[in-house]
Every structure is written in C-alpha cells, then in structure tokens.
Amino acid sequence: MACARVPLDQQEVTISDTLGKERTLPSLHPDRKEERYFVPYKPPPDNGSPAEVEEFLECAKFITEDLDWLLALPHDKFWCQVVFDESLQRSLDSYLRHAPRDLDLAALPSSPAVANMQRSVHRLVFLTFLRMATYKESKENFLSPAVFGEIIYENFLFDIPKILDLCVLFGKGNSQLLHKMIENIFTQQPAYYSDLDETVPTVLQVFDTITGKCGVRCEGASAIEPLKLSEHKQPTAMTMSQEEFVDIILYLCDSTTTIHAFLDIFPAACFSFQSHGFLSRLTSFYEITVPDLENAVRKRNFEDKSLQEDLWNRLSHSCHKMVETVHVLLHHSCFQPILEGGENSQTYAEKLLQYFTSFLHEKRFLTDYDEQYPVADDISLLQQAFPIIDETRTSYLLQGVESAWDSLGHHQRAQSRIQHKFTPEVLASQEAADKADGHKAPETEDLRGAEAILDVPKKGNGAVCPVSAAELESLLSCIRDLLPDLGEGFLLACLQEYDYNSELVINNILEDHLAPSLDKLDRAMPRPVKEELPGVLCERSNVFDDDEFDVFRRDQVDMSRIWKGRRKDESVRQMLNDKQHIAEQKARYQAYETVVDEVIIEPGQTAATYGLDDYDDEYDDTYDMNQVGANDLDGDSLLNRRPFTVPRVLQKDNKPDEDEDEEEQDALQNNVNRDQFVQDPALLREKAEARRAAMQQRKSFRPERTTNVVGQPRGQGQTTETVQDRPRKEANKSRVANHNRRTMADRKRNKGMIPS
C-alpha cells in the first residue's frame, strides 16, 4: 500500500522482452509507448462537396477513435504516450491551428453529420489537454509537481501559443475550468511567466505589421525609427490587392479575439501586458489604423458583396474585442486593487486617472469605449472609493469625453460602429459621418439622399428635448447671427431634424440640402407660442371639496373651529365638564319615550293625519288573527303535543311512596313517542355495536387473533403460541414504530458494517 503512494516519476516496472528476459525500467520510458499513429486534423470543407465531406468525416472518425483510446489508458500508460509519441503532439497541434473559430463556424455548411463529428473531436481534444494539465488524478496516480512542470515545459506539451489557442477555442462555456487549468500550469512551472514576457513584444509586433501594411505610422516603438524612402511608395489599405487586404482583416480579427480570450480567462497575465505599455500601443493603433480599414471596407469595389459584409462584421468584431481588452486590463490592473483596498490603492487610482487622461487624445477610441463602458460610471466608482480625489481633474476628464463626442458628432451615439452589422444604411450613414468630421466623401449623384439616410433620432410629439433651454437659445442666436432672415420656428424645426447640430443645420441651409420635410416649411415661420398649462388648483378634485374648510372655494373660514392641540383658555376640567354632546343626543332619544297604544281621532281629523291608512303591500297578515294548524287532529298538533300537567308541588293529594315506581313506568310508556333532544349514550353504543357485528358477519370478517408475547415466567416453559408470536412481533414491529430500524440493523450487520 505504501508503494502505491509513490509518484509516477519514481516508480519502476518489470517487463519481459521478446526473448523472455525480464528487465526493470522506469514507469516513464519510451519502450512502454504503444505504437500508434495519430492522424492530423483537417478543418471542415467550405464548399461542402461530397468527396471533401467524406474525407473530413473519415479523418475525424480516426481522431475520435484514437483519442478515446488515449483517454481510456491508465495513468502511467497515458503519460508515456503523451511524452514520447510525436504523432500525438502533431495531431493536437494541428487541431489548435486549423480548428474553426466562432466566426468561422457560421460560414461552414450546415451539415448535421459534419457538425456532430466536429463537436465530438472538439470535446475529446479538450479532455485530452485537460488531463495533460493535471498532475494528480488520484491518491495513487500522480506526478511530483516539480517533475510535472519540467515534463510539460521541456517536452513542449504546453507553450504560450498553445495556451492562447486553448483560450480562444474552449473559453466559451469552460472559462472557470480553463482558468484553473492555466493557473495550475503557471504555478507548477513559473518559467512560463518569462515566456509570456517575451511573447508580449511579438503580440505588439502584430499591430505594427498591420499598421505598416496599411501605409500609416503608429506611435510607439516603430515610430522612433526613421522613415525609409521606399515606404513612400508602399501600398495602402485602398491600393493593396484584395487578397492581401482580406488576410489583414482576418489576421486582425484572430489576433484581437485571442488576446481578449486569454486575458479574460487568465487575468494574472494583465500585469505582463501592462509592463510593455500594451494599453497605449493598442489605443494608438485603434485611433490611427481602424478608420483606414473601415474606410477601405466601405469604398473598395468587391465583386462578392457577401465578402464585403463578412469583412465588415469581422472588423466590427475586432473593434469590439479591442475595447473589451482595454476594459479587462484596466479592471484587473487598476480597479481590482482599488476595490480590494490595499496599501497601494492610491497609487492604482493615480495610474487609472493617467490612463484616462492619455485616452483623451484618442477621440475615436474614447467614444467607442464610452459607448460600451461609460467613463462617468468609472469616475463615480473612483470617487466613492476615494472621496478626497481631485474634483477638478475628474471634471476635466468628463469634459474631455463630451468633447470627443462633440468632435465626432452626437449622431454616433445612436449608431455605434462596433455594434451594427454591415448594411447599405450603415454605409451611407458612415459616409455622412465622415463628411461631417471633415473627411472627403466619395462623389455621388444624389447627395441629399446620403444626408437623408443619416440616422438621427427624430423628435416627435411628446419627445424630450436633449438640450436645455439655455443651450437651445444659444444655438438659435448663433444661427440667426449668420441667417437673420429666417424665423425662429423654422430654425427650431431644423435643429430638431438634425439632432440640434447647429453646424450641420447651417451647412445644409446654405447648400440647400435640407430634408424634404423642411423644404415644405415657411422659412419665415415664427416661433410657436408656448401654451400655458392650466393651473393645478383649477383642476383639483378632492373628496373635501365645498366643505367648511375648503379655502380654495371659500373666502371666509370660521377660524374658531380650527386649533392645534388644546384650545386657549380651556382647562382639562372644563373640557371634561362640557356635556354639550350629551345635550345634542338627548333630543334624538326622547322620541323613543312616547308609546301610544290607542290613537283617538277627533272630529275633523282622518287616519291619514297620523299615518294610519298607509297600507304596506309587502306585509303578509295571513297569520295575524287565525291559528292555522294549531288545532289539527294529528298526533303532533301544536296544542295536543304536550298536555298540561299539574306540578307535583302544587298537587293537594300526595300518593303513597310505593306507587312512585308504577307512575314512573307509566310516564315512560306514555312518553315513548316524545321528541328526545338528547338520546341515551348507552343505547347509541349498543345500536352501533349491533350494526358493526351485523356488517362483520355479512362480510365474513374474522377478528384478528390476540397475541401473547409475555408468556409465563422464566423457567416455567412457554406455550407454542407465545413462541410463535415473539419473532412475529420482532419482525413486524416496524409497521407501527421505529421505522424499519431492526431490519436495517440486520442488513448492516450481515454486510459487516457493524461488528457482531
């Protein structure tokens, strides 16, 4: 038993060779590896031809069978196969490299067989990597932590690119399991942290490469180098070949998605990325390169419009992931230490403010970040954590965010570039936005149509004005200074149409490019008179209207009826001696004192004078004078039911005592048919017992035999019935009490759970 607790790397096994000679080998030895070839993975076909589908299904079937066999191996055999089988590593690497991502799965043909096979391979590959990242499977099957870290590092079972691919492929739905898996790898082998530090510059080189391919220069390390003469003729995003442009979009989408998945699952890596200035490089790339890529996607001529739509969706997805990556970095490197309240929380708060200040120059990125994660909420959270924070600095940051929105146009609040799919309306609105921002828009035949497509919130009846009254007056005065001949009503309609953007209103009026609804209006239309709302008191409706204290409808109110607390010049004794309420009630109850049995009608008076001739139709006088049913001849008549009897106390002639018993018997015989209110309980029990006996006899009921488990005293012998009744009671007593305890105790004792 003690040998079983030895780690696998310290165990030895004895095997026999082909000649029957035994030899001792370590448990992890190349000779213990099974000869098996693992097939490399091929992705599902795009066009879905029958031959390619059949080839994929056959290849995937081989992979699933091999991985099922691998996962079924015992602990020592599994690690021998993983460490020394190169074909297994090539097969797993091929899946990480060629497996379709989330955006690729939507473009694949919807074949049930292909989808089911892809899910099977996906699941088995994840289980294989999960077992490879576990050094202890049970108390008997485990590796030494130090040896485990050395094995996975020296044999390249895991490296930073593999971990990145694992996060992007299996992160959806398995984030917690992946977090524990990657944390275990980095804990048992700290050398991966140094590899991560060397990988971050390579990740940054991805953005520099894309920026260079697009013909723009990004601030950062590459901006220090002098510009080469050959770079003046370098192709841009608009002039490069379509194939190269598509590769750049796909490369950017894959890179940003992978980085975000890794940082979201393993937040400890945020500090390594922050140490290389990743935030500033990423925001600078977003500000400089993303607009050129968006412009190229919109303006390039694509023969396949579905390709243009796919590129736009991938670029939007990339922008979304870059913004989320910045949020993850800020949360784990600044917000999390601040919320934990450590000693250096003030330092992290200062660092967060510095990051937000650096974002003010990246207006396009700042607006998109504020669209998803409002900066005002972050500043509010920071102020709650540090009430003594400089309010001037926070106000400056919030004003910078509003300035960024103003510079790009408030219309982008209602339409975010990173949340809408590619449609012709989005294309037209983006072109209009670029023109409003100062970019040159492509020449079109009908410019008014592009302006009309601009997606701005229309202000209908009952809509709330987004600007205050002072701001509205300022906008009107600004426009009227340039166009004094226009009426304020017409200018208000124009501002309402163009979301209160005065520059856009002036430009459209001067160029005569107003919306059709505005062309029909009178340009000298005055400002509509604001209707006064009716007073609240005029439309007041209350249950106390028109009472003696209604001050809204009465000019004079008896103030003597109104007081607070005790009245003035009134003591407690006077208040108790005040019997006014009794006098008020006395007249009401005096009316009940007069009872008249007979009313005498004097000459000249009628019965109507006293209200005696009123006949009530609802009153039934049938039984007023007649005794209906009282003198019937039946035995249960009302008068003959109980004859009158002189009480014995009032009787003059007393009978002898010996005749009392005879009188009682006669009384019982005479009162047999009387209505007894309460019957004799003894008679009721006798009748119930008689009915029960008759029913049992009718159903052939045999009463249960009484048992005798007490028996005779010890030493005198027991009857046969007592001997039979005792075990029967012991076996069946769970039916009444103890809830089958004796049976369960016997069951435990038979299985050896209770020592006998």
Secondary structure, DSSP 4 states (H G I P E B T S, - for coil): -TGGGS-GGG-EEEEE-TTS-EEEEESS-GGGS----PPPP-PPPSS--HHHHHHHHHHHHHHHHHHHHHHTS-HHHHHHHHHH-HHHHHHHHHHHHHS--HHHHTTS---HHHHHHHHHHHHHHHHHHHHHT-SBSSSSSB--HHHHHHHHHHTTSS-HHHHHHHHHHH-TT-HHHHHHHHHHHHHH-THHHHHHHHHHHHHHHHHHHHHHHTT---SSSGGGSPPPGGGGG---TTTS-HHHHHHHHHHHHHHHHHHHHHHHH-GGGHHHHHTTTHHHHHHHHHHHHHHHHHHHHHHS--S-HHHHHHHHHHHHHHHHHHHHHHHHHHIIIIIHHHHHT-TTHHHHHHHHHHHHHHHTT-HHHHHHHHHHS-HHHHHHHHHHH-TTS-HHHHHHHHHHHHHHHHHH-THHHHS-TTTS---HHHHHHHHHHHHHTTPPPPP-S-HHHHHHT-------TTPPPSS-HHHHHHHHHHHHHH-TTS-HHHHHHHHHHTTT-HHHHHHHHHHT---HHHHTS-TTPPPPPPPPPPPTTTT---TTTTSTT-TTT-S---GGG--SSSPTT--HHHHHH--HHHHHHHHHHHTTS---S--PPPTT--GGGGT-S---TT---TTSS--TTTT-SSTT-TTTSS-----TTT-SSPPPGGGHHHHHHHHHHHTTTS--SS--HHHHHHHHHHHHHHHHHHTT--PPPPP--S-SPTTS---HHHHHHHHHHHHHGGGTSGGGHHHHHHHHHHTTSS--
